[in-house]
Amino acid sequence: MTLDILYIRAGGNGWGPIDQLADLTARLLEGNLVTLQDQGEVSISRKLLGQLPRHRSGRRALLVLASNPAHLAYAARIRHLLPGYRTTAAWVIDSFWSDRISRMARHRGHFDHIFITDRDLQDEWASTTGTQIHWAPWGTDTLAIDELPTERPVDLLRIGRQPAAWDDDRRTAEAAAAVGLTFEGRPAMDPDPAVNQQNVRSALLRSKFVLAFSNLVSPADYTHPTRDYVTGRWTDALGTGAAVIGTAPVSAEYLFWPGATAEISPYDLSHGLERVRDLALMWDPSKSIANWIRARESLDWRWRLRDISESLGLVGLAQLDRELSQLNKKPM
């Protein structure tokens, strides 16, 4: 079976983890990767093309990696129809925007399988698309780390958006220092997504805890107003052994384990830092090792890729099998 992978990349920052996921997917599923940049409104010709009936043919499979549901419209390409694919699947990252599911995905038959990151929306997606819906939540690349550091000099690292009380890094650093904590502000942004992701990973590896709050208490114009969700801030942190402090999304209960997250007030900086101090005093390297092991067992992207490969009927993926075996080995 020959696999084509179509990755539609959203504009803006924050998609570095998914850029790397696209490369990882192509390498482990032995696929031909094509990346398209989201151009906003899909052309009329592409919309019309998406309404044509699908032609099933040959020993070819298609996986569409879509940043959000609207991007599924980009699968409407001549190659999708002629000569066509025997099996098709889509993996939608920001699947919580279910009101934006493209017309092509609503048109029965274009996708055999759709994987979404939001477990509670499987029924809604199934009724809207008439397609088999599977849960493939956010993950991380735990094999990108050979070993964990024994020392983590940063008590609390800020990653991404924060509620107003925690958004001023200078103020937070001063308040943290006053209670004996070392705080580090957001890692420097780099225009190269790969470099930027490496900067984030390096910062995570030197930190005991990562500060992250659900979008419901830390909203922005690009977040969903009523649904909260896990993102790469949580999974990448845990994949490096760091626990996450803040307000976890409700869906975290499906993914994480005791000790992976801790709750603090999104509105009270002083009280929150006192809680962080108490947790930092109880921290030791074994806690980071435990998080890393649990992340390898359940959060690594390779487990998602295994499920997708099985749905697409892909066999003989030697490198994926080797790396899954590595995940099953306990770190020394």
RODOSE-559394 format. One record per residue (C-alpha): x, y, z; residue number from 1. Coordinates in steps of 0.1 Angstrom, whole numbers, plus 5000, padded with zeros to 4 digits. Example, Ala and Ser with C-alpha at 12.3 -4.5 7.8 and 13.67 -1.06 7.14 Angstrom:
PT / 5123 / 4955 / 5078 / 1
PT / 5137 / 4989 / 5071 / 2
***
This chain:
PT / 5000 / 5000 / 5000 / 1
PT / 5013 / 5034 / 4990 / 2
PT / 5005 / 5063 / 5014 / 3
PT / 5001 / 5100 / 5006 / 4
PT / 5000 / 5124 / 5036 / 5
PT / 4985 / 5158 / 5030 / 6
PT / 4993 / 5182 / 5058 / 7
PT / 4974 / 5215 / 5059 / 8
PT / 4993 / 5239 / 5081 / 9
PT / 4974 / 5267 / 5098 / 10
PT / 4988 / 5302 / 5099 / 11
PT / 5003 / 5318 / 5130 / 12
PT / 5025 / 5305 / 5158 / 13
PT / 5021 / 5275 / 5179 / 14
PT / 5020 / 5248 / 5152 / 15
PT / 5056 / 5236 / 5157 / 16
PT / 5046 / 5204 / 5174 / 17
PT / 5022 / 5195 / 5145 / 18
PT / 5049 / 5204 / 5119 / 19
PT / 5071 / 5178 / 5136 / 20
PT / 5042 / 5154 / 5139 / 21
PT / 5038 / 5156 / 5101 / 22
PT / 5074 / 5147 / 5096 / 23
PT / 5072 / 5119 / 5121 / 24
PT / 5041 / 5105 / 5104 / 25
PT / 5058 / 5105 / 5070 / 26
PT / 5089 / 5088 / 5084 / 27
PT / 5071 / 5061 / 5104 / 28
PT / 5042 / 5054 / 5080 / 29
PT / 5066 / 5056 / 5050 / 30
PT / 5044 / 5081 / 5033 / 31
PT / 5048 / 5108 / 5007 / 32
PT / 5043 / 5141 / 5026 / 33
PT / 5028 / 5171 / 5009 / 34
PT / 5024 / 5203 / 5030 / 35
PT / 4999 / 5230 / 5020 / 36
PT / 4997 / 5264 / 5038 / 37
PT / 4961 / 5274 / 5047 / 38
PT / 4952 / 5303 / 5025 / 39
PT / 4920 / 5312 / 5042 / 40
PT / 4888 / 5308 / 5022 / 41
PT / 4890 / 5277 / 5000 / 42
PT / 4885 / 5284 / 4963 / 43
PT / 4852 / 5278 / 4946 / 44
PT / 4867 / 5252 / 4922 / 45
PT / 4880 / 5232 / 4952 / 46
PT / 4847 / 5233 / 4969 / 47
PT / 4830 / 5221 / 4937 / 48
PT / 4856 / 5194 / 4933 / 49
PT / 4848 / 5182 / 4968 / 50
PT / 4812 / 5175 / 4959 / 51
PT / 4821 / 5150 / 4932 / 52
PT / 4818 / 5113 / 4941 / 53
PT / 4850 / 5096 / 4952 / 54
PT / 4866 / 5070 / 4930 / 55
PT / 4881 / 5041 / 4949 / 56
PT / 4911 / 5025 / 4932 / 57
PT / 4943 / 5006 / 4935 / 58
PT / 4966 / 5001 / 4965 / 59
PT / 4969 / 5037 / 4975 / 60
PT / 4959 / 5053 / 5008 / 61
PT / 4955 / 5089 / 5019 / 62
PT / 4959 / 5105 / 5053 / 63
PT / 4949 / 5142 / 5057 / 64
PT / 4965 / 5159 / 5087 / 65
PT / 4943 / 5189 / 5093 / 66
PT / 4949 / 5217 / 5118 / 67
PT / 4912 / 5223 / 5120 / 68
PT / 4879 / 5209 / 5105 / 69
PT / 4876 / 5235 / 5078 / 70
PT / 4910 / 5224 / 5063 / 71
PT / 4895 / 5190 / 5053 / 72
PT / 4883 / 5209 / 5022 / 73
PT / 4919 / 5209 / 5009 / 74
PT / 4916 / 5172 / 5003 / 75
PT / 4896 / 5180 / 4973 / 76
PT / 4924 / 5175 / 4947 / 77
PT / 4924 / 5158 / 4914 / 78
PT / 4946 / 5131 / 4929 / 79
PT / 4919 / 5124 / 4954 / 80
PT / 4895 / 5116 / 4926 / 81
PT / 4917 / 5103 / 4898 / 82
PT / 4930 / 5077 / 4901 / 83
PT / 4915 / 5078 / 4936 / 84
PT / 4924 / 5060 / 4969 / 85
PT / 4914 / 5026 / 4982 / 86
PT / 4913 / 5039 / 5018 / 87
PT / 4912 / 5074 / 5032 / 88
PT / 4915 / 5089 / 5067 / 89
PT / 4918 / 5123 / 5083 / 90
PT / 4933 / 5134 / 5116 / 91
PT / 4919 / 5167 / 5128 / 92
PT / 4938 / 5185 / 5156 / 93
PT / 4915 / 5213 / 5167 / 94
PT / 4885 / 5191 / 5163 / 95
PT / 4866 / 5211 / 5189 / 96
PT / 4855 / 5235 / 5161 / 97
PT / 4829 / 5211 / 5151 / 98
PT / 4807 / 5239 / 5136 / 99
PT / 4835 / 5243 / 5110 / 100
PT / 4835 / 5208 / 5096 / 101
PT / 4840 / 5213 / 5058 / 102
PT / 4813 / 5204 / 5033 / 103
PT / 4836 / 5178 / 5018 / 104
PT / 4837 / 5159 / 5051 / 105
PT / 4799 / 5161 / 5054 / 106
PT / 4797 / 5146 / 5019 / 107
PT / 4794 / 5109 / 5027 / 108
PT / 4821 / 5087 / 5013 / 109
PT / 4852 / 5109 / 5010 / 110
PT / 4867 / 5097 / 5043 / 111
PT / 4866 / 5062 / 5056 / 112
PT / 4880 / 5071 / 5090 / 113
PT / 4883 / 5104 / 5109 / 114
PT / 4904 / 5108 / 5140 / 115
PT / 4898 / 5136 / 5163 / 116
PT / 4915 / 5149 / 5195 / 117
PT / 4883 / 5155 / 5215 / 118
PT / 4868 / 5123 / 5229 / 119
PT / 4835 / 5138 / 5239 / 120
PT / 4827 / 5150 / 5204 / 121
PT / 4829 / 5116 / 5187 / 122
PT / 4791 / 5112 / 5185 / 123
PT / 4786 / 5147 / 5171 / 124
PT / 4813 / 5142 / 5145 / 125
PT / 4798 / 5108 / 5135 / 126
PT / 4763 / 5122 / 5131 / 127
PT / 4776 / 5151 / 5110 / 128
PT / 4799 / 5132 / 5087 / 129
PT / 4785 / 5097 / 5086 / 130
PT / 4820 / 5084 / 5090 / 131
PT / 4838 / 5061 / 5115 / 132
PT / 4852 / 5084 / 5142 / 133
PT / 4881 / 5075 / 5164 / 134
PT / 4898 / 5093 / 5193 / 135
PT / 4935 / 5102 / 5187 / 136
PT / 4943 / 5129 / 5212 / 137
PT / 4973 / 5152 / 5215 / 138
PT / 5006 / 5135 / 5220 / 139
PT / 5043 / 5141 / 5222 / 140
PT / 5076 / 5127 / 5210 / 141
PT / 5091 / 5111 / 5241 / 142
PT / 5119 / 5094 / 5221 / 143
PT / 5133 / 5128 / 5212 / 144
PT / 5148 / 5127 / 5247 / 145
PT / 5176 / 5103 / 5254 / 146
PT / 5177 / 5108 / 5291 / 147
PT / 5163 / 5132 / 5317 / 148
PT / 5185 / 5157 / 5336 / 149
PT / 5191 / 5150 / 5373 / 150
PT / 5189 / 5187 / 5381 / 151
PT / 5161 / 5211 / 5372 / 152
PT / 5171 / 5246 / 5383 / 153
PT / 5138 / 5263 / 5372 / 154
PT / 5109 / 5257 / 5396 / 155
PT / 5082 / 5272 / 5373 / 156
PT / 5082 / 5278 / 5336 / 157
PT / 5057 / 5299 / 5317 / 158
PT / 5045 / 5284 / 5284 / 159
PT / 5019 / 5301 / 5262 / 160
PT / 4989 / 5323 / 5270 / 161
PT / 4981 / 5329 / 5307 / 162
PT / 4952 / 5346 / 5326 / 163
PT / 4958 / 5383 / 5335 / 164
PT / 4971 / 5376 / 5370 / 165
PT / 4999 / 5354 / 5356 / 166
PT / 5006 / 5372 / 5322 / 167
PT / 5033 / 5396 / 5333 / 168
PT / 5065 / 5376 / 5334 / 169
PT / 5085 / 5402 / 5352 / 170
PT / 5059 / 5406 / 5379 / 171
PT / 5056 / 5368 / 5383 / 172
PT / 5094 / 5364 / 5385 / 173
PT / 5096 / 5390 / 5413 / 174
PT / 5067 / 5374 / 5432 / 175
PT / 5082 / 5340 / 5428 / 176
PT / 5116 / 5351 / 5440 / 177
PT / 5100 / 5366 / 5471 / 178
PT / 5088 / 5331 / 5482 / 179
PT / 5121 / 5314 / 5472 / 180
PT / 5111 / 5301 / 5437 / 181
PT / 5129 / 5304 / 5404 / 182
PT / 5106 / 5314 / 5376 / 183
PT / 5114 / 5315 / 5339 / 184
PT / 5093 / 5334 / 5314 / 185
PT / 5082 / 5322 / 5280 / 186
PT / 5110 / 5308 / 5257 / 187
PT / 5122 / 5331 / 5230 / 188
PT / 5103 / 5327 / 5197 / 189
PT / 5122 / 5317 / 5166 / 190
PT / 5108 / 5320 / 5131 / 191
PT / 5120 / 5285 / 5123 / 192
PT / 5094 / 5261 / 5138 / 193
PT / 5120 / 5234 / 5144 / 194
PT / 5143 / 5257 / 5162 / 195
PT / 5115 / 5271 / 5182 / 196
PT / 5103 / 5236 / 5193 / 197
PT / 5139 / 5228 / 5203 / 198
PT / 5140 / 5259 / 5224 / 199
PT / 5107 / 5249 / 5241 / 200
PT / 5120 / 5214 / 5248 / 201
PT / 5152 / 5227 / 5263 / 202
PT / 5133 / 5250 / 5286 / 203
PT / 5110 / 5221 / 5296 / 204
PT / 5139 / 5199 / 5305 / 205
PT / 5153 / 5224 / 5330 / 206
PT / 5120 / 5229 / 5347 / 207
PT / 5102 / 5211 / 5375 / 208
PT / 5067 / 5226 / 5367 / 209
PT / 5051 / 5242 / 5338 / 210
PT / 5024 / 5269 / 5341 / 211
PT / 4994 / 5263 / 5318 / 212
PT / 4957 / 5272 / 5322 / 213
PT / 4926 / 5260 / 5304 / 214
PT / 4913 / 5284 / 5277 / 215
PT / 4881 / 5288 / 5298 / 216
PT / 4900 / 5307 / 5324 / 217
PT / 4927 / 5320 / 5300 / 218
PT / 4907 / 5329 / 5268 / 219
PT / 4920 / 5344 / 5236 / 220
PT / 4905 / 5354 / 5203 / 221
PT / 4917 / 5321 / 5188 / 222
PT / 4904 / 5298 / 5215 / 223
PT / 4870 / 5282 / 5217 / 224
PT / 4847 / 5302 / 5240 / 225
PT / 4828 / 5273 / 5256 / 226
PT / 4849 / 5241 / 5251 / 227
PT / 4882 / 5234 / 5268 / 228
PT / 4908 / 5211 / 5256 / 229
PT / 4943 / 5197 / 5260 / 230
PT / 4971 / 5211 / 5238 / 231
PT / 5008 / 5204 / 5233 / 232
PT / 5017 / 5225 / 5263 / 233
PT / 5005 / 5197 / 5286 / 234
PT / 5017 / 5167 / 5266 / 235
PT / 5051 / 5181 / 5257 / 236
PT / 5057 / 5191 / 5293 / 237
PT / 5048 / 5156 / 5306 / 238
PT / 5069 / 5141 / 5278 / 239
PT / 5100 / 5158 / 5293 / 240
PT / 5091 / 5148 / 5328 / 241
PT / 5078 / 5182 / 5340 / 242
PT / 5044 / 5183 / 5357 / 243
PT / 5018 / 5210 / 5348 / 244
PT / 5005 / 5235 / 5373 / 245
PT / 4975 / 5257 / 5365 / 246
PT / 4939 / 5248 / 5355 / 247
PT / 4937 / 5215 / 5335 / 248
PT / 4909 / 5211 / 5309 / 249
PT / 4882 / 5187 / 5319 / 250
PT / 4894 / 5162 / 5292 / 251
PT / 4927 / 5159 / 5311 / 252
PT / 4910 / 5132 / 5332 / 253
PT / 4910 / 5109 / 5302 / 254
PT / 4947 / 5113 / 5295 / 255
PT / 4966 / 5121 / 5326 / 256
PT / 4975 / 5104 / 5359 / 257
PT / 4978 / 5115 / 5395 / 258
PT / 5008 / 5138 / 5398 / 259
PT / 5007 / 5149 / 5362 / 260
PT / 4989 / 5181 / 5370 / 261
PT / 4981 / 5203 / 5400 / 262
PT / 4955 / 5230 / 5403 / 263
PT / 4962 / 5266 / 5414 / 264
PT / 4941 / 5297 / 5412 / 265
PT / 4941 / 5315 / 5379 / 266
PT / 4932 / 5348 / 5396 / 267
PT / 4954 / 5350 / 5427 / 268
PT / 4992 / 5351 / 5420 / 269
PT / 5003 / 5352 / 5456 / 270
PT / 4982 / 5323 / 5467 / 271
PT / 4991 / 5303 / 5436 / 272
PT / 5029 / 5307 / 5441 / 273
PT / 5026 / 5295 / 5477 / 274
PT / 5011 / 5263 / 5463 / 275
PT / 5039 / 5260 / 5438 / 276
PT / 5064 / 5265 / 5466 / 277
PT / 5049 / 5237 / 5486 / 278
PT / 5050 / 5214 / 5455 / 279
PT / 5086 / 5224 / 5447 / 280
PT / 5097 / 5215 / 5482 / 281
PT / 5083 / 5180 / 5477 / 282
PT / 5098 / 5176 / 5443 / 283
PT / 5126 / 5151 / 5436 / 284
PT / 5140 / 5136 / 5403 / 285
PT / 5119 / 5104 / 5407 / 286
PT / 5087 / 5125 / 5400 / 287
PT / 5100 / 5136 / 5366 / 288
PT / 5111 / 5100 / 5358 / 289
PT / 5076 / 5088 / 5367 / 290
PT / 5059 / 5114 / 5344 / 291
PT / 5083 / 5106 / 5316 / 292
PT / 5076 / 5068 / 5318 / 293
PT / 5038 / 5074 / 5319 / 294
PT / 5041 / 5097 / 5289 / 295
PT / 5060 / 5070 / 5270 / 296
PT / 5033 / 5045 / 5279 / 297
PT / 5003 / 5065 / 5268 / 298
PT / 5010 / 5100 / 5253 / 299
PT / 5036 / 5093 / 5226 / 300
PT / 5025 / 5101 / 5191 / 301
PT / 5035 / 5066 / 5179 / 302
PT / 5006 / 5050 / 5197 / 303
PT / 4983 / 5073 / 5176 / 304
PT / 5002 / 5064 / 5145 / 305
PT / 4998 / 5027 / 5152 / 306
PT / 4960 / 5030 / 5154 / 307
PT / 4959 / 5051 / 5122 / 308
PT / 4981 / 5027 / 5103 / 309
PT / 4958 / 4998 / 5113 / 310
PT / 4928 / 5017 / 5100 / 311
PT / 4945 / 5024 / 5067 / 312
PT / 4956 / 4988 / 5063 / 313
PT / 4993 / 4996 / 5063 / 314
PT / 5015 / 4966 / 5071 / 315
PT / 5052 / 4960 / 5073 / 316
PT / 5061 / 4993 / 5089 / 317
PT / 5094 / 4982 / 5104 / 318
PT / 5106 / 5015 / 5118 / 319
PT / 5073 / 5021 / 5135 / 320
PT / 5074 / 4987 / 5150 / 321
PT / 5110 / 4992 / 5162 / 322
PT / 5101 / 5025 / 5179 / 323
PT / 5070 / 5012 / 5195 / 324
PT / 5092 / 4985 / 5210 / 325
PT / 5115 / 5012 / 5224 / 326
PT / 5085 / 5028 / 5241 / 327
PT / 5077 / 4995 / 5258 / 328
PT / 5112 / 4993 / 5273 / 329
PT / 5116 / 5008 / 5307 / 330
PT / 5142 / 5036 / 5307 / 331
PT / 5173 / 5028 / 5326 / 332
***
